[in-house]
Amino acid sequence: MSDPGEALANAKAAADRIVKAKRLNACLTPPKELRQSLQKQGQAAHPSGVLYGMPVAVKDNICTLEFTTTCGSKILAGYRSPYEATAVAKLKAAGALVAGKTNCDEFGMGSSTEHSAYGRALHPFDKTRVPGGSSGGSAALVAAGAVPAGLGSETGGSVRQPASFCGIVGIKPTYGRVSRYGLVAFGSSLDQIGVFGRSVHDAARVLSVISGRDPRDSTCEARDPLRLPTVPESLQGFVIGIAKEYFPPDLDPAVRRACDRAIRVLKELGAAVREVSLPHTQYAVPTYYIIAPAEASSNLARYDGARYGPRYDGALDLRTLYRTTRGEGFGPEVRRRILVGTYVLSSGYYDAYYRRAQQMRALIAQDFRNVFDRGVDLLFTPTTPTPAFKAGEKLADPVAMYLSDIFVVTANLAGLPAMSLPIGRIKGLPIGGQLIGQAFLEDEMIEAAYALERMVPGAEDA
């Protein structure tokens, strides 16, 4: 039995650490409210829970009862959900503490957490750089040591990319492994809740708790919660695929060196390493940036000033109310994606764009199936093409921002589990390596990550 006072002590310590990390602008919950809530949760936490007393930060697009859920947007300023996400309820049932809501790109649309209505989040090791996005706030808090784990969301790499930039572990489960109930919708066929941790074990432990069936989410598979593997002595019997499309000639040399070192370690651990091809990878980014905005334009139609958040005054009629509220409430990136999504779904363009993107998505998923059907267990790739870029560097060029997700969107399009873990640094900036697994075989992916984490010095320069 755990010490009944442990959760209360952890709650106070977590609140102190998060407040101390205030300069990062990673937590959107006011310090006084955070302290009061954590103290209350610490007193009520279940001592028998497997996560008893663990503070877990939650991205601000995942509904909680304790705090507001704004999705980093003015259009939901002050909104309090009347229900909580299934993932959050499972955390609390396991004794964990909801350690505030974290900053994010508005409605999850961004790769740098610069598109938040509440100011950008800072990189924990270099304030001139971005922590990644859209779940940058959760990643920054975990990397700064304020919390051992955090929840983020993924539509196109928004857990793995910031995990790579911040030098921590980020896991995206198989689509349907974790309930999406209570996750504010962006792209419903792509959205998932993912997990950050300072170690593979921390992230995997939280994932195992939030996974499993949920009758309130029709896309959640009726499967038992994930069972964690043991730490392996070797990777004998594993076949690791190295996709040549993920190692282009213009890949950052330091990222390539770090990946080459990790691949050598995989071989030393007994894994068979095989070069493979995923020929449709080059179409992943344009495919994603047709499908995701199309789904977003539909999902975000509900934010009109009549039902959620603030209603902007001066409206003479319903049309003006909608235009004023959405024009002032949404930021430029969200407006851009709604416009793109509406365009690709419009009459005369649906077949030319959206239908073709869905066909390409099927081909990308088939590429993965072909590789796995030929005996490959896992794929290893870089998580991102470069370390964290400077704040403002890509704001004027949305396409350059989108391309920072080039290695991560494929797993979302195919619905596969994937994770990033630290494999080195360049001038103090972390570099992440990515493992992509077969559907619902997160245990194999985590087993390989355990072994890699033990042998690869993630804090050393590549």
C-alpha positions as CSV (number, residue, x, y, z in Angstrom):
1,M,0.0,0.0,0.0
2,S,1.3,3.4,-0.9
3,D,1.8,6.1,1.7
4,P,-1.5,8.1,1.8
5,G,0.5,11.4,2.2
6,E,2.7,10.7,-0.9
7,A,0.3,12.2,-3.4
8,L,-0.2,15.4,-1.4
9,A,3.6,15.8,-1.2
10,N,3.9,15.1,-4.9
11,A,1.2,17.6,-5.7
12,K,2.8,20.4,-3.8
13,A,6.2,19.7,-5.3
14,A,4.8,19.5,-8.8
15,A,3.0,22.8,-8.4
16,D,6.2,24.4,-7.2
17,R,8.1,23.1,-10.2
18,I,5.5,24.1,-12.7
19,V,5.3,27.6,-11.3
20,K,9.1,27.8,-11.3
21,A,9.0,26.9,-15.0
22,K,6.6,29.8,-15.7
23,R,9.1,31.5,-18.0
24,L,8.5,28.8,-20.5
25,N,4.8,29.8,-20.9
26,A,4.2,26.1,-21.1
27,C,1.3,25.9,-18.6
28,L,-1.8,27.9,-19.1
29,T,-3.3,27.3,-15.7
30,P,-2.9,30.2,-13.3
31,P,-0.5,29.3,-10.4
32,K,-3.1,29.9,-7.6
33,E,-5.7,27.7,-9.3
34,L,-3.1,25.1,-10.1
35,R,-1.9,24.8,-6.4
36,Q,-5.5,24.6,-5.1
37,S,-6.5,21.9,-7.6
38,L,-3.4,19.8,-7.1
39,Q,-3.8,20.0,-3.3
40,K,-7.4,18.8,-3.6
41,Q,-6.5,16.1,-6.0
42,G,-3.6,14.9,-3.8
43,Q,-6.0,14.5,-0.9
44,A,-8.4,12.5,-3.0
45,A,-6.0,10.3,-5.0
46,H,-6.4,6.6,-4.9
47,P,-3.4,5.1,-2.9
48,S,-3.8,1.7,-4.6
49,G,-3.5,3.2,-8.2
50,V,-0.6,2.2,-10.3
51,L,0.2,5.9,-11.0
52,Y,-0.5,7.0,-7.4
53,G,0.8,10.5,-6.9
54,M,2.2,11.0,-10.4
55,P,1.6,14.5,-11.8
56,V,0.6,14.4,-15.4
57,A,0.3,17.7,-17.4
58,V,-2.6,17.7,-20.0
59,K,-2.7,19.5,-23.3
60,D,-5.3,22.2,-23.5
61,N,-7.4,20.4,-26.2
62,I,-8.2,17.5,-23.9
63,C,-11.2,18.1,-21.7
64,T,-10.9,18.2,-17.9
65,L,-13.3,19.1,-15.1
66,E,-10.7,20.8,-13.0
67,F,-9.5,23.4,-15.5
68,T,-10.6,25.4,-18.6
69,T,-10.2,23.8,-22.0
70,T,-9.4,26.6,-24.5
71,C,-7.5,24.7,-27.3
72,G,-5.1,27.6,-27.3
73,S,-7.8,29.8,-28.9
74,K,-9.6,33.0,-28.1
75,I,-12.8,31.4,-29.4
76,L,-12.9,29.1,-26.4
77,A,-11.5,31.6,-23.8
78,G,-12.8,30.6,-20.3
79,Y,-14.6,27.5,-21.5
80,R,-15.1,24.8,-18.9
81,S,-16.1,21.4,-20.2
82,P,-19.1,19.7,-18.4
83,Y,-17.3,16.3,-18.9
84,E,-13.8,15.0,-18.9
85,A,-11.9,12.9,-21.4
86,T,-11.8,9.2,-20.9
87,A,-8.0,9.3,-20.9
88,V,-8.1,11.8,-18.0
89,A,-10.7,9.8,-16.1
90,K,-8.4,6.7,-16.4
91,L,-5.4,8.7,-15.2
92,K,-7.3,9.8,-12.1
93,A,-8.7,6.3,-11.5
94,A,-5.0,5.1,-11.4
95,G,-4.1,7.7,-8.8
96,A,-2.5,10.3,-11.1
97,L,-2.8,14.0,-10.6
98,V,-3.9,16.4,-13.4
99,A,-1.1,18.9,-13.3
100,G,-2.6,21.8,-15.2
101,K,-3.4,22.5,-18.9
102,T,-0.5,23.1,-21.3
103,N,0.0,25.5,-24.1
104,C,-0.5,24.4,-27.7
105,D,-0.9,25.6,-31.2
106,E,-4.5,26.7,-31.6
107,F,-6.7,23.6,-32.1
108,G,-3.6,21.6,-32.6
109,M,-2.7,23.3,-35.9
110,G,1.0,24.0,-35.9
111,S,4.4,22.6,-35.5
112,S,6.0,25.1,-33.1
113,T,3.4,26.2,-30.4
114,E,3.8,29.7,-31.9
115,H,0.1,29.7,-33.1
116,S,-1.3,29.8,-29.6
117,A,-3.6,32.8,-28.7
118,Y,-1.8,32.9,-25.4
119,G,1.8,33.4,-26.6
120,R,4.4,31.0,-27.8
121,A,5.9,28.3,-25.5
122,L,9.7,28.4,-25.1
123,H,12.2,25.6,-25.7
124,P,13.4,24.4,-22.2
125,F,17.1,24.5,-23.2
126,D,17.2,27.5,-25.6
127,K,14.6,30.3,-25.3
128,T,15.3,31.5,-28.8
129,R,14.0,28.2,-30.2
130,V,10.6,26.4,-30.4
131,P,9.7,23.3,-28.4
132,G,7.9,21.9,-31.4
133,G,4.1,21.6,-31.8
134,S,1.4,21.4,-31.5
135,S,1.9,19.8,-28.1
136,G,4.9,21.9,-27.3
137,G,3.7,23.0,-23.8
138,S,3.5,19.4,-22.5
139,A,6.8,18.5,-24.0
140,A,8.5,21.6,-22.5
141,L,7.2,20.9,-19.0
142,V,8.3,17.2,-19.1
143,A,11.8,18.2,-20.5
144,A,12.2,20.9,-17.9
145,G,11.6,18.3,-15.2
146,A,8.4,20.0,-13.9
147,V,6.4,16.8,-14.4
148,P,7.4,13.2,-15.2
149,A,4.8,12.7,-17.9
150,G,2.3,14.6,-20.0
151,L,-0.6,14.0,-22.4
152,G,-0.5,15.5,-25.9
153,S,-2.5,14.9,-29.0
154,E,-1.4,13.8,-32.5
155,T,-3.0,14.6,-35.8
156,G,0.2,14.7,-37.8
157,G,3.1,14.2,-35.4
158,S,2.3,16.6,-32.7
159,V,3.6,14.4,-29.9
160,R,6.7,12.9,-31.6
161,Q,8.0,16.1,-33.2
162,P,8.1,18.1,-29.9
163,A,9.4,15.1,-28.1
164,S,12.3,15.0,-30.5
165,F,12.9,18.8,-30.2
166,C,12.9,18.7,-26.4
167,G,14.9,15.4,-25.9
168,I,12.2,13.3,-24.3
169,V,10.1,10.2,-25.2
170,G,6.8,10.7,-27.1
171,I,4.5,7.8,-28.0
172,K,1.7,7.8,-30.5
173,P,-0.4,4.7,-30.2
174,T,-2.3,2.8,-32.9
175,Y,-5.4,4.6,-34.0
176,G,-8.2,3.1,-31.9
177,R,-5.9,2.0,-29.0
178,V,-6.8,5.1,-26.8
179,S,-10.2,6.6,-26.6
180,R,-10.7,10.0,-28.3
181,Y,-13.7,10.8,-26.1
182,G,-13.0,14.3,-24.7
183,L,-10.3,15.2,-27.2
184,V,-11.4,18.3,-29.1
185,A,-11.7,17.2,-32.7
186,F,-9.4,18.6,-35.4
187,G,-9.1,15.8,-38.0
188,S,-11.2,12.9,-36.7
189,S,-9.7,10.1,-38.8
190,L,-6.2,11.2,-37.7
191,D,-6.5,12.5,-34.1
192,Q,-5.1,10.6,-31.2
193,I,-4.1,11.1,-27.6
194,G,-0.4,10.5,-27.1
195,V,2.0,10.5,-24.1
196,F,5.3,12.2,-23.2
197,G,7.7,10.9,-20.6
198,R,11.2,11.6,-19.4
199,S,11.9,7.9,-20.0
200,V,10.4,5.1,-22.1
201,H,9.1,3.5,-18.9
202,D,7.3,6.6,-17.7
203,A,5.6,7.2,-21.1
204,A,4.7,3.5,-21.6
205,R,3.3,3.2,-18.1
206,V,0.9,6.2,-18.7
207,L,0.0,4.8,-22.1
208,S,-0.9,1.4,-20.6
209,V,-3.3,3.2,-18.2
210,I,-5.1,5.3,-20.7
211,S,-5.4,2.6,-23.3
212,G,-8.3,0.1,-23.7
213,R,-11.9,0.0,-24.8
214,D,-14.4,2.8,-24.4
215,P,-18.1,2.5,-25.4
216,R,-18.3,6.3,-25.8
217,D,-15.9,6.3,-28.7
218,S,-17.0,4.3,-31.7
219,T,-13.4,4.4,-33.2
220,C,-11.9,2.9,-30.1
221,E,-11.1,-0.8,-30.5
222,A,-12.6,-3.3,-28.1
223,R,-9.2,-4.4,-26.8
224,D,-7.8,-4.8,-23.3
225,P,-5.3,-2.2,-22.1
226,L,-1.8,-2.4,-23.3
227,R,0.5,-4.8,-21.4
228,L,4.0,-3.5,-20.9
229,P,6.9,-5.7,-22.0
230,T,9.9,-6.5,-19.8
231,V,13.2,-4.8,-20.6
232,P,15.0,-7.1,-23.0
233,E,18.6,-8.3,-22.7
234,S,19.0,-8.2,-26.5
235,L,17.0,-7.6,-29.7
236,Q,17.8,-11.1,-31.1
237,G,15.0,-12.0,-33.5
238,F,13.9,-8.5,-34.3
239,V,14.1,-7.3,-37.9
240,I,14.4,-3.5,-38.2
241,G,13.7,-1.8,-41.5
242,I,15.6,1.3,-42.5
243,A,13.4,3.2,-45.1
244,K,15.7,4.9,-47.6
245,E,13.1,7.6,-48.2
246,Y,13.7,8.9,-44.6
247,F,17.4,9.5,-45.2
248,P,17.5,12.0,-48.1
249,P,20.7,13.7,-49.2
250,D,19.8,17.0,-47.5
251,L,19.2,15.4,-44.1
252,D,21.0,17.4,-41.4
253,P,24.5,15.7,-41.1
254,A,24.2,15.6,-37.3
255,V,20.8,13.9,-37.4
256,R,22.3,11.4,-39.9
257,R,25.2,10.7,-37.6
258,A,23.0,10.2,-34.6
259,C,20.7,7.8,-36.6
260,D,23.8,5.9,-37.9
261,R,25.0,5.4,-34.3
262,A,21.6,4.2,-33.2
263,I,21.4,1.7,-36.1
264,R,24.9,0.4,-35.1
265,V,23.5,-0.1,-31.6
266,L,20.5,-2.0,-32.9
267,K,22.8,-4.4,-34.7
268,E,25.0,-4.8,-31.7
269,L,21.9,-5.7,-29.7
270,G,21.3,-8.6,-32.1
271,A,18.6,-7.1,-34.4
272,A,18.8,-7.8,-38.1
273,V,18.8,-4.5,-40.0
274,R,17.4,-4.4,-43.5
275,E,17.0,-1.5,-46.0
276,V,13.4,-1.1,-47.2
277,S,11.4,1.2,-49.4
278,L,8.2,3.2,-48.7
279,P,7.8,4.7,-52.2
280,H,4.8,6.9,-51.6
281,T,6.5,8.7,-48.6
282,Q,7.2,11.8,-50.8
283,Y,3.4,12.4,-51.1
284,A,2.7,12.2,-47.4
285,V,2.9,15.9,-46.5
286,P,0.6,17.1,-49.4
287,T,-1.8,14.3,-48.7
288,Y,-2.0,15.2,-45.0
289,Y,-2.4,18.9,-45.7
290,I,-5.5,18.1,-47.8
291,I,-7.2,15.6,-45.5
292,A,-6.5,17.3,-42.2
293,P,-7.8,20.7,-43.2
294,A,-10.8,19.2,-44.9
295,E,-11.8,17.4,-41.6
296,A,-10.9,20.5,-39.6
297,S,-13.2,22.7,-41.7
298,S,-16.1,20.4,-40.8
299,N,-15.2,19.9,-37.2
300,L,-14.6,23.6,-36.5
301,A,-18.0,24.7,-38.0
302,R,-19.5,24.4,-34.5
303,Y,-17.5,27.4,-33.2
304,D,-19.9,30.2,-34.2
305,G,-20.5,32.3,-31.1
306,A,-23.9,30.7,-30.5
307,R,-22.8,27.7,-28.5
308,Y,-19.2,27.9,-27.3
309,G,-17.0,30.6,-25.9
310,P,-17.3,34.4,-26.2
311,R,-19.8,36.0,-28.5
312,Y,-18.3,39.0,-30.2
313,D,-20.7,42.0,-30.0
314,G,-22.0,44.2,-32.8
315,A,-23.7,41.5,-34.7
316,L,-26.8,42.7,-36.5
317,D,-27.9,39.3,-37.8
318,L,-26.8,35.6,-37.6
319,R,-24.5,35.8,-40.6
320,T,-22.7,38.8,-39.1
321,L,-22.4,37.1,-35.7
322,Y,-20.8,34.0,-37.3
323,R,-18.4,36.1,-39.4
324,T,-17.4,38.4,-36.6
325,T,-17.0,35.7,-34.0
326,R,-15.0,33.3,-36.3
327,G,-13.0,36.2,-37.8
328,E,-11.9,37.5,-34.4
329,G,-11.9,34.3,-32.5
330,F,-9.7,32.1,-34.8
331,G,-6.1,32.9,-35.4
332,P,-4.5,33.1,-38.9
333,E,-3.3,29.5,-39.1
334,V,-6.7,28.1,-38.2
335,R,-8.4,30.4,-40.6
336,R,-6.0,29.3,-43.3
337,R,-6.7,25.6,-42.8
338,I,-10.4,26.1,-42.7
339,L,-10.2,27.9,-46.0
340,V,-8.1,25.2,-47.5
341,G,-10.3,22.5,-46.2
342,T,-13.5,24.2,-47.4
343,Y,-11.9,24.6,-50.9
344,V,-10.8,21.0,-51.3
345,L,-14.3,19.8,-50.3
346,S,-16.1,22.2,-52.5
347,S,-18.1,21.3,-55.6
348,G,-15.8,20.8,-58.6
349,Y,-12.6,20.3,-56.5
350,Y,-13.6,17.3,-54.3
351,D,-12.5,14.7,-56.8
352,A,-9.4,16.7,-57.8
353,Y,-8.1,17.0,-54.3
354,Y,-9.8,15.3,-51.4
355,R,-10.6,12.0,-53.3
356,R,-7.1,11.8,-54.7
357,A,-5.6,12.5,-51.3
358,Q,-7.7,9.6,-49.8
359,Q,-6.4,7.3,-52.6
360,M,-2.8,8.3,-51.8
361,R,-3.4,7.7,-48.1
362,A,-4.4,4.1,-49.0
363,L,-1.2,3.7,-51.0
364,I,0.9,5.0,-48.1
365,A,-0.7,2.6,-45.7
366,Q,-0.2,-0.2,-48.2
367,D,3.5,0.6,-48.4
368,F,3.8,-0.1,-44.6
369,R,1.8,-3.3,-45.0
370,N,4.1,-4.5,-47.8
371,V,7.2,-4.0,-45.6
372,F,5.7,-5.6,-42.5
373,D,4.4,-8.6,-44.6
374,R,8.0,-9.2,-45.7
375,G,9.2,-10.0,-42.2
376,V,10.1,-6.5,-40.9
377,D,9.0,-6.0,-37.3
378,L,9.8,-2.3,-36.8
379,L,11.0,0.7,-38.8
380,F,13.7,3.1,-37.6
381,T,13.9,6.6,-38.9
382,P,14.8,10.1,-37.8
383,T,11.9,11.8,-36.1
384,T,12.6,15.3,-37.6
385,P,14.9,16.4,-40.4
386,T,16.6,19.0,-38.1
387,P,16.9,19.9,-34.4
388,A,14.6,22.6,-33.0
389,F,14.4,25.6,-35.3
390,K,14.5,29.2,-34.1
391,A,11.3,31.0,-33.1
392,G,9.8,33.0,-36.0
393,E,12.0,31.2,-38.5
394,K,9.2,29.5,-40.3
395,L,6.2,31.7,-39.5
396,A,6.3,33.6,-42.8
397,D,6.5,30.4,-44.8
398,P,3.7,27.9,-43.8
399,V,5.0,25.3,-46.3
400,A,8.4,25.3,-44.6
401,M,6.7,24.8,-41.2
402,Y,4.6,21.9,-42.6
403,L,7.7,20.2,-44.0
404,S,9.1,19.9,-40.4
405,D,6.5,17.1,-40.0
406,I,7.7,15.2,-43.1
407,F,8.9,12.1,-41.2
408,V,6.0,11.9,-38.7
409,V,2.7,12.3,-40.7
410,T,3.0,8.9,-42.4
411,A,2.2,7.0,-39.2
412,N,-0.9,9.1,-38.7
413,L,-2.1,8.6,-42.2
414,A,-1.6,4.8,-41.8
415,G,-2.9,4.7,-38.2
416,L,0.3,2.9,-37.0
417,P,2.0,3.2,-33.6
418,A,5.1,5.3,-33.5
419,M,7.4,6.9,-31.0
420,S,10.4,9.2,-30.6
421,L,13.2,8.8,-28.2
422,P,16.4,10.8,-27.7
423,I,19.5,9.5,-29.6
424,G,21.9,12.4,-29.3
425,R,22.4,16.2,-29.4
426,I,23.9,18.8,-31.7
427,K,25.3,21.9,-29.9
428,G,23.1,21.1,-26.9
429,L,19.9,20.6,-29.0
430,P,18.3,17.2,-28.8
431,I,17.9,14.8,-31.7
432,G,15.2,12.1,-31.8
433,G,15.0,8.7,-33.4
434,Q,11.7,7.3,-34.4
435,L,10.4,3.7,-34.2
436,I,7.3,2.8,-36.2
437,G,5.5,-0.5,-35.4
438,Q,2.7,-2.7,-36.6
439,A,-0.9,-1.9,-35.7
440,F,-1.6,-2.8,-32.0
441,L,1.9,-4.1,-31.5
442,E,3.0,-1.3,-29.3
443,D,4.6,-3.8,-26.9
444,E,7.2,-4.8,-29.6
445,M,8.0,-1.1,-30.3
446,I,8.4,-0.3,-26.6
447,E,10.6,-3.4,-26.1
448,A,13.0,-2.2,-28.8
449,A,12.8,1.4,-27.3
450,Y,13.8,0.0,-23.9
451,A,16.9,-1.6,-25.3
452,L,17.8,1.4,-27.5
453,E,17.4,3.8,-24.6
454,R,19.7,1.8,-22.4
455,M,22.5,1.7,-25.0
456,V,22.3,5.1,-26.9
457,P,23.6,8.2,-25.1
458,G,20.8,10.6,-25.8
459,A,22.6,13.5,-24.0
460,E,25.8,13.2,-26.1
461,D,26.7,15.2,-29.2
462,A,26.3,13.3,-32.4
